[in-house]
Amino acid sequence: VQLQASGGGLVQAGGSLRLSCAVSGTWVSFSATAWYRQAPGKQREFVARIASSGATNYADSVKGRFTISRDNAKNTVYLQMDRLKPEDTAIYYCTHPPGNYWGQGTLVTVSS
């Protein structure tokens, strides 16, 4: 199983980015997929999760601003990030199933 995360970049506060996590070696719909992030000097933290059923849950810090979704035909999970804040700056990682396989991470930098 391999995960390829992409879509990070530099954006101003209030802007948007969409991260992608392309999964190979398994069907993404067979299990849950989650996004985590790690800011400089901090521990990795949970951001969002989508279950095999399609049910979603989010960290309180991103609820209402971020949306996780999945395209089964493309075997890809997305993280739409809106109304970004400087405190969202981090390396974002996808994991499928959560905690088992990890992508390489993609850097998101939000300037104030």
C-alpha positions as CSV (number, residue, x, y, z in Angstrom):
1,V,0.0,0.0,0.0
2,Q,1.3,3.4,-0.9
3,L,-0.1,6.9,-0.2
4,Q,0.9,10.0,-2.2
5,A,-0.1,13.3,-0.6
6,S,-0.1,16.5,-2.6
7,G,-1.7,20.0,-2.9
8,G,0.2,21.9,-0.1
9,G,1.6,25.3,-0.6
10,L,1.7,28.9,0.6
11,V,-1.6,30.7,1.0
12,Q,-2.8,33.9,2.8
13,A,-5.0,33.7,5.8
14,G,-8.6,33.3,4.8
15,G,-7.6,31.4,1.7
16,S,-8.3,27.9,0.6
17,L,-6.3,24.8,-0.4
18,R,-7.3,21.3,-1.4
19,L,-5.0,18.4,-0.4
20,S,-5.1,15.0,-2.2
21,C,-4.1,11.6,-1.0
22,A,-3.8,9.1,-3.8
23,V,-3.9,5.5,-2.6
24,S,-2.5,2.5,-4.4
25,G,-2.3,-1.1,-3.6
26,T,-5.7,-1.3,-2.0
27,W,-9.2,0.1,-2.5
28,V,-9.6,3.3,-0.6
29,S,-13.2,2.6,0.2
30,F,-12.3,-0.7,2.0
31,S,-11.2,1.2,5.2
32,A,-11.1,4.5,6.8
33,T,-8.7,7.2,5.8
34,A,-7.5,10.1,8.0
35,W,-5.5,13.3,7.8
36,Y,-3.1,14.3,10.5
37,R,-0.9,17.3,10.8
38,Q,2.3,18.3,12.5
39,A,3.3,21.9,13.2
40,P,6.9,22.9,13.9
41,G,7.8,21.9,17.5
42,K,4.5,20.2,18.1
43,Q,3.2,16.6,18.1
44,R,1.3,15.2,15.2
45,E,-2.5,15.7,15.7
46,F,-5.7,14.4,14.2
47,V,-7.4,16.6,11.6
48,A,-10.2,14.6,9.9
49,R,-11.3,11.1,9.1
50,I,-13.6,9.4,6.6
51,A,-14.9,6.0,7.4
52,S,-15.5,3.2,4.8
53,S,-19.2,4.1,5.2
54,G,-18.5,7.7,4.2
55,A,-19.1,9.0,7.7
56,T,-16.8,11.8,8.7
57,N,-15.4,13.4,11.8
58,Y,-13.2,16.4,12.5
59,A,-11.0,17.9,15.1
60,D,-12.7,20.8,16.8
61,S,-10.1,23.2,15.6
62,V,-11.1,22.6,11.9
63,K,-14.8,21.8,12.2
64,G,-16.8,24.0,9.8
65,R,-13.7,25.0,7.8
66,F,-12.3,21.7,6.5
67,T,-14.1,19.0,4.6
68,I,-12.8,15.5,4.0
69,S,-14.2,13.6,1.0
70,R,-13.4,10.5,-1.1
71,D,-13.5,9.7,-4.8
72,N,-13.7,5.9,-5.1
73,A,-13.2,5.9,-8.9
74,K,-9.9,7.8,-8.4
75,N,-9.0,5.9,-5.2
76,T,-8.2,9.3,-3.7
77,V,-9.2,11.1,-0.5
78,Y,-9.3,14.9,-0.4
79,L,-9.1,17.5,2.3
80,Q,-10.7,20.8,1.3
81,M,-9.4,23.5,3.6
82,D,-11.2,26.9,3.7
83,R,-10.8,30.0,5.8
84,L,-7.3,29.0,6.6
85,K,-5.5,30.5,9.6
86,P,-1.8,30.9,10.4
87,E,-2.2,28.2,13.1
88,D,-3.1,25.7,10.3
89,T,0.5,25.9,9.2
90,A,1.9,22.3,9.3
91,I,2.9,19.3,7.4
92,Y,-0.2,17.3,6.5
93,Y,-0.1,13.5,6.4
94,C,-2.7,11.1,5.1
95,T,-3.0,7.6,6.6
96,H,-4.9,4.5,5.4
97,P,-6.0,2.6,7.3
98,P,-5.5,5.2,10.1
99,G,-2.2,4.5,11.8
100,N,-1.1,1.8,9.4
101,Y,0.3,3.3,6.2
102,W,1.3,6.9,5.9
103,G,1.9,9.3,3.0
104,Q,5.1,11.4,2.8
105,G,3.3,14.6,3.9
106,T,2.6,17.9,2.2
107,L,3.5,21.3,3.6
108,V,0.8,23.9,4.2
109,T,2.0,27.4,5.1
110,V,-0.6,30.1,5.9
111,S,0.7,33.6,6.1
112,S,-1.0,36.3,8.2
